Amino acid sequence: AGQYTISAKTAPSDAAVGDEVSLWINEENMVIDHHGKEKHKTGTHRLIFGKLIYTGTTKNQIKLSTPEGDKVFPLERMEVKTKPIAEGSNIVVELNEEGTVIDLRKAQ
């Protein structure tokens, strides 16, 4: 048990003080997503593997070459946007229920 503050910008609309939440934490121990324990969002997170073609000029999106073709995904926040991964690298992106990148890393 612990205490975690959720930004009003990212909190579910039906969230209330004292609600229990599940936190998604990446390999850098950074919270990348959260959900109410009793008030689940529909949908699931997805992992997409591909080659990084580019990050948008304002670094608010990325384009990947995947087996299904080239795909563009929006980035959720600055921590994801500023990761120093070179274009042409093989990467893994984690998408939330809305299809927004919440984490990215080099593929192993």
N, C-alpha and C positions, 0 to 999 in steps of 0.2 A: 504494500500500500504506500502511496505517496501522493504528492500534490503536483498538479500540472495545470498551468494556465493556458487556456485556449483563446486565441484571438477571435474577436467578434466577426472578423472577415471570413474566417474559415470554419467557425462553429456551425453545427447543424442548426437550422432555424428553430427546432423544437428543443434545443439544449437548455438545461437548467442547472444552476449551481447545485453541486452535490451529486449530479449524475455520474454513474460509473462509465468509464470509457476504455476502449482497447486502443493501444498505441502501436503503430508500425514503426520500427526502428531499423535504420540501415546499418551497414558494417562500420560506419563512422560514429555510431551511437547517437545519431541525429533523428529526431522524430520526423517522419516523412508523411504520416497520415494518422488520423484518429477517427474513431466511430463510437457512438453511444452503445453501451453494452446491450441495452434493451431496445434501442431504436435503430435497428440496422438499416443501412442503405441497401437498395437493390443493386445487383451487379457484383462483379468481382474485380480484383486487380489482375492485370495481365503483364507478362514479360514478353518483350519484343527484342529479338536479336537482329542486328544488321550492321552495315558499315555506315559510319557517320559521313554524310555527304557535305553538310554545312550546318552551321548555326546561323539563324537569321541575323541580319545586320544589327538589329537591336537586341539580339540574343534572347528573343522571346519565343522562339520556336527552333526545332531542329528538323532536318530532313535525313532520313535513313534509306539506304538501299537494302531491301529485304527480299526473301525468296518470292514474296507476293508482289514485288514491284517497289517503286519509290513511294515513301510515305512521309508526310509532314505531321509533326505533333507539337502542340503548344507546351511551353514550359510553365510550371506553376509558380516558382519563386526564385529569388536571386541566388540562393545557395546552389540550386540545380544549374542555373544559367552560367555560373562562373567556374564550374569545374574545368580544369585545364586538360581537356582531351582533344588531341589533334584530329583535324578532319582526315578521313581515310582510315581511322581506327575502327576495329570491330568492337561494338559496344552492346550492352544490354540496357534497355530502358524499362522502368516499371511504370505502368499506366494505372491511374485510379479509375473509379467507376465512370467518370465523365470522359475518359480518354486523354487526360492531361498527364504529362510526364511529371512524376513526383520524385523519381530517383534515376540516375544513370551512372554507369560505371563501365570500365573497359572489360570486355569479355575475357574469360580465362582461357 
